[in-house]
Amino acid sequence: MKKGFRGTGTVERVDFPNKGIAVTDDGDRVIVKNTIPGQKVEFVVNKVKHQRAEGRLMEVIEKSPLETEEPCPHFGMCGGCTYQTVPYEKQLDMKLTQVKKLISDAIGTEKESGYEFIGIHGSPKKSEYRNKMEFSFGDEYKDGPLALGMHKRGSFYDLVTVSDCQIVDEDFRTILKATLDYFSKNNIPYFHRATHKGYLRHLLVRKATKTGEIIVDLVTTTQTEGFNEEELLAGFRYALLTRHYDGRFKGVLHTQNDSVADVVKNEGTDVLYGDSYFYEELLGLKFKITPFSFFQTNSLGAEVLYETAREFILGDDKDSLNGKTVYDLYSGTGTIAQLMAPVCKEVVGVEIVEEAVCAAKENAALNGLDNCKFIAGDVLKVLDEIEEKPDYIILDPPRDGIHPKAIGKIIEYGVENMVYISCKPTSLARDLQIFMARGYRVEKICCVDMFPNTYHVETVVKLSLKKDTPKIEVTMEPDEESNYTPQEKATYSKIKEYVKDKYGVNVHTSYIAQVKRMCGLDMGENYNKSKKGNLEVKKCPQEKVEYIKDAMRHFNMI
């Protein structure tokens, strides 16, 4: 099967993440994303690598027998909810099957490795569950009217105005409509990603599920030619606050962002109304949240996730951590740390994002917890500096999982039990192989669905040290040979994947090399030479320069 081949096939199964395996009449298998088991689909092959073909979905010719639900009116155009047409119980079955296959392929089945796979916990709410949305301004087609919403599936430029989005509640939809109506009426231009001209960029909306407090942040450039910005923003504030809401407004903000890259970047925020933060509650704790601070996007689902993790940690003995020190590695804003603080001597949280650490400290004080210590820094480096040694370790790493060198240091503590919370099963499966090779066994696993109608799923795993594994007494010294920084993860393929996922375009390896040289990163002398006669490779277009720089910032390279 060659690139460009157009064919049809029936989707046999879907592997994580969202990789449908379509089988043609000739028995050939093609990976086609955004599909559901049982669908008959038409595809075009756009990649063939190691005799494995990948195709782009062109059309669903026949629906799957699984598809019985009425979809959101934006389904198929918006790239958000792949499983919208599948009943929720079937969605859970699909996600559980995908994770089970990944885990068993990596470490063996339950029978082979002796762990218990408990199953999957569903989200308390199947629709209108999100507490945060980031909408983009643009147009639905070239030179069309102003749009505000999500990117169309497979498109970098075109948007869908998701005025009837079903994963947010009516207040979100009211805010979207009020904002779009107001700026359309005033003929305010959006920021065009190709020309870098225009004013409107993004609209951030956050609403606390428990308290009902709402905060809205309008993100724009500083290009104000043709209108009075102060008057425009005053009108925007009025347009929002005069609508009816089930919740209540806590703040209306305006953030400036002149970055060329299509990212929400805070280059200065003004409060147009109220406060720059609001409060949410989880499991009896209170959290102060700003527009840019990290917080789980499904509040009720987060309670299920953290309850599951807490049950794995404490089990039947609620006093098992009494007088003990707990490490919460990759702690974010310290939610898990604060949940464990009342039942242990001390919790030490480590997180690389300084803003999240500041929020964790503030929230711990807000909740009257004085035995939480939060440290800003990379886990690999900070582990050399913490004086307190852990009795228990909780891991909640980012999507890429744990750096292998960090896993080594974590294992050297020799704690009897750990809990690993993962938002990406493929990274989890890889990391579990390392833990098992170094003396740990997987005791039990449970999935938690935080994102109904999408292919994402969280997984909680309890690890215990095998009884015949000698406990290592650790006296950690800084690793002088280790020069790890987060950018070690930023391989060329990672940068390509980031740009492709975020901007929908491909970037050549030579372009990445050029941008690395621009940014002062060390490169070989032939970094931009063709293998054919050492000819110069063509210059990277400016637009792709900005996309690559955004990826490099994401990986902390620059």
Disulfide bonds with the S-S distance in Angstrom:
none
